[in-house]
Amino acid sequence: MSSFALTLLDSRGVERFDTVTQFIGADADGSFGVLAGHVHSVALLRYGLARFCDQSGVWHYLALPGGVLRFAENRLTVTTVRYFLGDDRAVICERLAAEMSQADSEVHTARATLSEIERSLVRRLAELSGHGSTGI
């Protein structure tokens, strides 16, 4: 069976697979497959699981929080913030869920901190405004 190259890009770096025979992913319209020689295409991958098969017939699972897929010149590139790769789909799905939960928690904490800073600044501006008008 013909093969194509797969490149995975995320915030940690690049990983390349040179002998991929099939890729299965999903976008907003549902699941789709890519084989060698596929037409040029771009898709927005949704949160979840994708998979690909190498020339030896082994399936590898890819959990990601969404991303951009591009296929051109017999090369498939998946770009995402973070992905988890493995042969046990349950394990990598758990890792993705834990990572996204941690990221959500960090975002919530950062927003709470920014809100507190904003409230302090407003109070301080009010104090300065009130002090300036009474001191004249």
N, C-alpha and C positions, 0 to 999 in steps of 0.2 A: 504494500500500500504506500502511496506517496506521502511525503511528510512536509512539514513547514516548521519554521522557527517561531518560538514563543518567547517574548521578553516580558518580564514582570517588573514594573517600576513602582516603588513606594518611597516613603520618607526615609527608609533605612538604606536604600540602594537599588541594585539591579540584579535580577536572576534570569538566566537564559537557558532555554531548552531547545536543542537543535533538531530533534526528531519527533515532533508531535504529529500524530495522525488525525486526531479529532479534538475539538474543543466544544463544550456545551456550556452556554451561559444564558442569562435571562435579562431582559430589559423590561420596560413598562408594558410592552405588548405580549410578553411571555417568553418561553424558552426558545432557543435557536441553536443551531450547530454550525460549525465552521470546519471545512475540509480543505486539504491542499488545493490550490488553484481557485479558491473562492474569489468572487469579484471584490473589488475595493469596497470597503464598508467601514462605517463608524457607528458605534452604538454606545448608549449610556447604560452601563450595567447597574442593576438594582442591588440593594442590600441582600446578601445571602450567599449562596453556594454556587460555584462554577466547578467544572471538572475538565480534565484533559487526559488523553491517552497517548502514551509514547509508543514507539515502534515495537517494543516487546510486549505490548498489550496490557501494560499496567496503567490503571487509572489513578490519577492524583487529584486531590480535592483542594479547592481554593476558596476560602471564606473571605469575604471582603465587604466593607460598608458602602459599596457602590464604587463606580469607577468609569473610565473611558476605555473602550475597546476600539482598536484600529487594525484593520487587515489590509495590507497592500504589499505587492511584490512578493507574495508567499511568506510574509512575515506578519505575525500577530503580536500586537503590543497591548498590554493591559496596564493602565496607569491608575493608581489609587493612593489614598493617604496611607493605608496600611492593609496588608493581607496576611493570611495565615495559610500555610501550605502543608499538606500531609496526606497520608494514605488512609487515615481513620477520620471519616467525615464528622462523627459525633464529637471527637476531641477538638477538632479545629473550629467547629461551630461554637463550642463552649468557650474556647479562647477568644473568638471574635466577640461573643456576647459579654464576656468579662471585660475585655478591652473597651468596648463601647460604653459599658456601664461606668467604668473608671473615668473615661473622657467626659461623660455627662456629669458626673459628680464634680470633676474639676471645673467644668464650665459653670455649674451652679455656684460653686464656691467663689469663683472669680466674679461672677455677676453680683453676688451678695456683697463682696468686698468693694466693688465699684459703686454700688448703691450707697453703701455706708460712707465712702469718700465723698460722693456727691452731696449727701445730706450734710456732712460736716462742712463742706465748702459753702453750701447755701446758708447754713447757720452763721458761719464766719462772715460772709458777705453781709448778711442782715445785721450782725453786730457792728460791723464797720460802717455801714450806712447809717444806722441809728446813732452811733457815737459821733460821726462827723456832723450831723445836723444839730445835735444838742450842744456841741462844743463851740458853736459860733456865736 
